[in-house]
Amino acid sequence: MKKTVLLLTITIAAISCNQKSETAANTETATAVPLSIQPTYSSSFEMGNPAYAAMIVQGSWKDWQDNKLDNMKNWVADTIVAYQSNNKMIRGADSLIANWKRGRAGYSSVIDSINAVIPTYSTDRKDNWVLVWATEYDTKADGTKDTSAVMETWRINKDGKADLLLQFDRHARKE
């Protein structure tokens, strides 16, 4: 009986070690897979700081929805560069806030639905990013309703403030 238990223990240990080796090899392979086109920025990311995700959801989405855009000064760097989905580039926090206030004034109601938010960290570039996928349901001042799928990519600087925005959207298709 003791020999059987010993043999069983050795077998289980051997299988366990083998599975761990295979898992480690699969992990190494997954991160070292060559890409057919080399990314110009980075392909080395890990999960980032969830506090940055909360900051962006509150600032870019909840405050937009609630029309509290003055709060942007708390989380946007003075040197921000924003590439908006309307193909306009805006430089500086004051300009971005003024632009967003003008845009938000055209809506009587905004409802934002966050589909996903992902904080990431580029291990080779040492940059924090927050990716947001959302749907926005707008009612314009004249009562017209519109829906947009929106994707935002925010870079967070060393001071914990957003200093770059890349924004893309797709409005509901008109049939």
C-alpha positions, -999 to 999 in steps of 0.1 A, spaced: 0 0 0 28 24 9 45 17 -25 12 24 -43 8 57 -25 44 67 -31 41 58 -68 8 77 -71 24 108 -54 54 107 -77 32 103 -107 10 133 -97 40 154 -90 56 145 -124 23 154 -142 20 186 -122 55 197 -131 50 188 -167 18 209 -169 35 238 -152 64 236 -177 39 235 -206 20 265 -192 52 285 -188 62 276 -223 28 286 -236 30 319 -218 64 326 -232 53 317 -267 22 339 -264 42 370 -254 70 363 -279 49 356 -309 63 374 -339 39 398 -355 37 402 -393 38 440 -389 59 454 -361 40 479 -340 57 514 -341 48 522 -305 48 490 -285 35 455 -283 45 450 -246 15 458 -224 2 447 -190 -29 457 -170 -26 492 -157 -38 512 -127 -76 508 -122 -77 543 -106 -68 558 -140 -98 540 -155 -121 554 -128 -107 589 -134 -114 588 -171 -149 573 -168 -157 600 -142 -141 629 -161 -146 621 -197 -180 603 -195 -199 610 -163 -190 647 -161 -199 651 -198 -232 634 -192 -239 655 -162 -226 687 -179 -199 693 -152 -170 700 -175 -153 725 -152 -141 693 -133 -117 686 -162 -91 709 -146 -87 682 -119 -76 654 -142 -65 669 -175 -29 681 -180 -24 717 -190 -5 705 -220 -31 680 -233 -34 673 -270 -68 660 -281 -74 645 -315 -112 644 -316 -134 623 -337 -144 653 -358 -108 655 -371 -100 686 -350 -69 688 -328 -71 708 -297 -41 718 -276 -43 728 -239 -67 721 -211 -85 755 -213 -91 751 -251 -104 716 -246 -127 725 -218 -141 755 -238 -146 733 -269 -163 705 -249 -186 731 -232 -197 745 -265 -203 710 -278 -222 699 -247 -244 730 -249 -260 716 -281 -275 687 -262 -305 688 -238 -297 653 -227 -268 628 -228 -268 593 -216 -235 574 -217 -231 536 -216 -196 523 -210 -192 490 -228 -156 484 -216 -128 503 -199 -93 489 -198 -63 505 -180 -30 494 -196 7 500 -190 33 498 -217 62 480 -201 88 491 -226 76 527 -230 66 532 -193 33 548 -202 -1 544 -187 -31 543 -210 -69 540 -206 -90 525 -234 -128 532 -234 -155 517 -256 -188 533 -251 -222 542 -266 -236 577 -263 -273 585 -266 -278 622 -273 -308 644 -275 -301 677 -292 -317 710 -282 -342 706 -310 -353 672 -298 -334 652 -324 -319 620 -311 -286 604 -321 -265 574 -311 -228 571 -314 -203 543 -308 -173 559 -293 -137 547 -286 -113 568 -267 -76 562 -259 -62 583 -231 -25 586 -221 -18 594 -185 14 613 -177 38 609 -148 16 633 -127 -14 611 -131 -32 635 -155 -45 628 -190 -21 645 -216 -33 628 -248 -66 618 -263 -73 599 -294 -111 597 -300 -130 579 -327 -168 575 -332 -194 560 -355 -228 575 -356 -258 553 -361 -262 545 -398 -290 563 -416 -309 539 -438 
